[in-house]
Amino acid sequence: MFSIKARPIAWPLFFFYFFFCALIGVMMPYISVYYKSIGLTASEIGRLMSTFTLSGILVPHFWGWLTARIGLPKRILQIAILGCFVAVIPFNWTDQFETLWLLTCVMALFYSALLPMTDSLAVRSIRHLDVPYTRLRVGGSIGYVVAVAGGGFLMGHFGAWIVIPTMCAFLALAVVTSLFLKEQAYEVQTHKETTSFISLVKTPESMLFFVLAFLAFMSHAPFNVFFAVHLSNEGYSGQQIGLLMAVGVVIEIFLFLFFGNAIKKFHVVHIVMLCFVCGIIRWFLVGWFASILWIVIFTQLLHCITFALFHMVSIEQIRRLFPERYAGQGQAMYSAFAIGLGGGLGMVFTGYLWEWAGGPWAFTAAAMTSALALIILIASQRR
């Protein structure tokens, strides 16, 4: 999978992605089930979950500044993953919304920085190696599959309380794995820059990219927060939910492994259009036909397009739109505006819409968000 030269750098990154995304595979689909089991309302769950993503609006910029200031991204990443681990431990001993919200805020200060910092470190570490970024990122997909399938199995046998201890276990393993990452110190830029980061962000192509990414992550909010609850309301067991969650990511693994370079053969606009068309279909079917097993399986297969393919294109766009000296800031902007603001606002709106109108209409709103993104993309190409 990796050449002899690349292995000392690639494998630690691969396994860090594995354990960190395993944490996501437990937290995103199942912590809402845990919150529901301890008596929280849908709006309270939406607010708690949105804290993780809304913190991504500003927090990654602070960590990016600190990394550039110190010049040791590995050390900063270790501090972030350790802080996240320490912050999640008290979740085991409280069921009060106010306390959980405070703990979530503390955890989010570290958690929201992890993915952009890891992506930035990974892209920089392999820039002189013959290793596609997707070969590293597939470790996260595998970890997510293991966690989402195993988490459903554990919940079916032990109950929803097992979610928090499982999150702690994966975070502990990620902390240990971070000790084996190779340091990639940043070079100090001594010459005066002729192009500023803000001027690059303000270009029409960059603005369009960030708007579309914002809408893409907003459309995934009902899935990230309430998909497991939605399936549970339709009568699926914990094991069935875990397996259904894993189906889409298994296809995602093949996409990352074998098609990392193939997407360059297609026009980026056509790929993004495909992502949003599949999003419209996926969210509408999930909302109104989740009781039919084969339809749920089909919608999960679309996950490799609505999420994985869009993420692959996004990483390539950031690399193309922002030169290396601005790559970290570009990744932070993507995380802040798309994942943080888009995903966070989507989670808040989803929580209230779920209470007011129910699950089907929450997913219908996600389909409408994908449709809006598609309209904006088509209109931009006509101009």
N, C-alpha and C positions, 0 to 999 in steps of 0.2 A: 504493500500500500504506500509506503514511504521509502525513499532511497536511503542508503546507509548514511549519507551525509546529512539528510534531513531529519532522521529519526530522533536525535537528541533534542531537537527543537519542536518537532511536530507532535510526537506522542504525548508529552506533558500537556500541550495545548488541547489535543484531542480528548484526553481524559478530564481536563478541567471543564471543557464544554459538556462532557458526559455528565458529570456530577452536578454542575450548575443547572443544566437543562432538566436533569432528573428532579431537582428541587421544583422547577417550574411545572413539571409534569405531575407533581403531587399537589402543589399549591393552587395553581390556576383552576383546574377542574374540580378539586375536592374540598378546598378550604371553605367554599360557600356551602357545601353540604354539612361540614362541621359546624359552621356558624348557624345554620338553620337548626341543627340538632341541639344547640344550646339556647335556642329561643330568640335569635336575632331576626328582625324583620327584613324584607327584601331591600328596602331603602337603606337600612343600616349596613347590610351586606354590600350594596353598591358603593356606599361611601367609603367603607373600609378598603374594598378592592381598588377603588379609584385613587386612593392615597399612594399606592405603589407607582402608578403611572403618572399622576399629576406631579409627584416629586421629581419625575424625570424632566420636567420643563426647565428647572434651574440647576438641580443638583449635578448633573453630568458636566455642566460648564465649570463648576467649582472644582470637581475632580480633575477635569482636563487642565485647568489652570494650575492646580497643585502639581500635576504630573510634569507639565512643562517647566514649572518653577524648580522642582527638585531634579527632574531629568531621569527618574528611576521608576518607570511604569510598573515593573514587577513588584516593587515594594508597596506602591500605592494600591495595586490590585490586592495584595495580601492583606493590607489594612482593611480594605473594603469588605473582603469576604470574611475576615475574622470578626469585624464589627457586625456584619449581618448575622453570623452564627450566634454571637453573644446576645444580640437583640431578640432573637426568636425564642430563646429558651424560656423566658417568663410567660410566653403564650400558654404553656402547659398548666398554669395555675390560676387563670382568671376566666370568667365568662361574662364580665360586665363590658358593655359597649364602650364606655368612656375610657376604661383602662386599656382595652384592646386597641382603641383608636390612637392613644398615646404611644403604645408599644409599636403599632404599625408605622407611625410617623418616624420613630427612631430607626426601625428596621429599613424603612424606605430610603433614609439618608444614605445608607450603604448599598442597598439592593439596586436602586435605580441607576447606579454608576457601573454596575458589574458588566452588563452586556456591551455597552459602547466601549468600555475600557478593554474588554477581552477582544472584541472585534478589531479595534485599533491596534492592539498589541499583536494579534495574529497576522493581520495584513502586513504590518511592518516587519515581523519576524521572518516571513516567508518570501519577502520581496526579491531576494537573491537565490531562492531555491525553486526547483521545478515542482512546486506543490500548489495546486489550486486551493483557494480559500475554502471551497465546498468540501474538500477532503477533511479539513479540520472540523468544519461545522457539522458534518454528518455525525461526529461523536455526540453532539448535543441532541440530534434527532434520535439516535439509538438510546441515549439516556432517557429521553422523554418517553419513548415507547416502553422501556423497562419500567419506568416509574408509574406511568399511567395505567399500564396493565397490572402491575404489582399492587398499586394503590387500590384499584378496584377490588382485587382479590383480598387484600388485607381488611378493607372496610367491610366486605361481605362476611368475614370471619370474626373480626374483633370490634366492629362498629366504627363510627366516624371519629372517635377520640384518637385513633391511631394516626391521624393525619399530621398532627403537630410533631410527635416523636419521629415520624419518618422524615419530615422536613429537616429536623435537627440532625439526623443521621447523614443525609446527603450533604448538608452544609459542612459537617465535620470532615467528610471525605474530600470535599472541595478545598477546604483549608489545607489538608495534608498534601493534596496534589499541587497546590500553588507553590509549595516549597521546592518543587522540581522544575518549575518554569525557568527558562533561560533569560537572564537580564538583557534587555535591548535598550540601552541608554539612548536618549535623544541627543542629536547633534545640536549644538548652539548655532543659531543663525547670526552671523556677524555682519553680513551685508544688508543694505537697506532694501526692503521689499518695494517693488514697483506697483504691485497689485494687493489691495487689502482684502481681508476675508469678507467684510461687509459688501464690498463691490461684487464679489463672486456670488454671494447669496442673492443680491438684487437683480441678477440677470434673469430674463424671462424664463429661460429653461430651468434654472434652479428654483424659481418661485413656483413654476408649474409642478416640478417634481415634489416639492415639499407639500403643496396643497393636496396632490393625489395621495401621497403617503399618509397625510393626516386623515383623509377620508377612508383609506384602506384600513387603518388601525381602528378607526371609529366603528367601522362596519363589523369588526371582529369582537367588539365589546360584549354583546350578548352571549356569544360563544365562549369567551374567556371566563365570564362570571357565572352564567346560568345554564350552560349546556347540560352539565351533569344533573342539575336540579330539574331541568326540562324533561330529560329522559327518565329520571326517577318518577316524576309526576305521570309519565306515560306508562309506568309499570315495569321498567327495566330494572334488573338487579344490579348490585354493585359490580359483580364480575362482568356482566354484559356491558355495562357502561365503560369499564376499563378497557375491554377488548375493542369496543367501537371507537374509543378515543385513540387507540393504538393503530387502527387500520390506516387512517390517513397518514400518519407519520411513517409507517413502514414504506409506503409509496414515496414519501418525501426522501427517505434514505436513498433509494435508488436514483432519485432525481439528483441529489447532491453528489452521489458517487460517480455517476456515469454521464451526467449532462451538464457538468459545471462549465465546460468550454463550448458546448453545443449551442447554448443560447446566443452566443456571439454571432451565429450565422443568421439570426432573424432580427428584424428591425425592432427596436425597443418599444416603439409605439404599439406595434401589433401584439407584442407579448403582454404589455400592460392592459390593452383592450381585452385580451383573453382573460386576464385575471379578474377584471371587473364584471365581465359577462358571466363567468362562472360564479362570482360572488352573488350576483342577482339570483341566479338559479338556486345556489346552495342555501342561502338564508331563507328564501321563500319556502322551499321544500322542508327545511328543518322546522320552520314555524308551524306549518299546517299539516304536515304528513309524518311527523316523528313517530307516530304509533305503528307505522309500516316499516318493518325491519330492513327490507332491501333498499328502501328509499334512504334510510339513515346511512346505510353502508355506502350507497352511491354518493351522498353528500360528503361523507368523510373522505372518499377518494378524491374529491375536488379540493381537499385541504392542501394537497401538494401544489396546486395551482394558485389558489387564493392567498396562501401564506408563503410557502417555500419559494415558488417561482418569483413572486413579487419581491421577496427578501433578497434573492440572488440578483435580480435586476437592480435593486436599490443599492446594494454594495458596489456593484459595477458603476452605477451612476455617480455615487459619491467619489469613487476613485477617479472617474473621468472629469467630473465637474470641479473637483478641488485637488490641486497639486499636493505632493507629499507633505510639504510644510504646513498645509492646512487640513490634512486628512483627519487628524484627531478632532479638530473643531467642526469639520463637516459631519463626522460621525456623531458628535455631541448634539449638533443642531438637528440632525435626523432623529436622534433619540428623544430630544426635548419636544420638538414640534409634532412629530408623527406619533411615536410611542407614548410620550408623556401627555401632551395636550390632547391629541386625537383619541388615544385609548382611554385617558382619564375622564374626559368629558363624556365619552361614549358610555363608560361604566356608570357614571352618575345618572345620566339620562335613562339608561337601561333599568337601573334600580327603581326609579319612580314610575317609568312606563310599565314595568312588570307588575307593580302593585295596582296601577290604575286600569290597565287594559289586558294584562295577562301575557304569557309567554309567546303565543303566536304573533301578536302585534309587535312585540319587542324585536323579534326576528324579521318581521316585515319591514320595520324601520331600518334594520341593517341592510336589507335588500334595496330599499329606496336610497340609502347612502351610497351603495355601490353604483346604482343607476345614475345618481348625481355626478359621481366621479367620472363615469363613462361619458356623460354628456359634456362635461368640462373638457375632457381629453379630446373628444371629437371636434368640439368647437375651436379648441386651440389649434388643431391641425388645419382647419378650414381657414383660419386667419393667417 
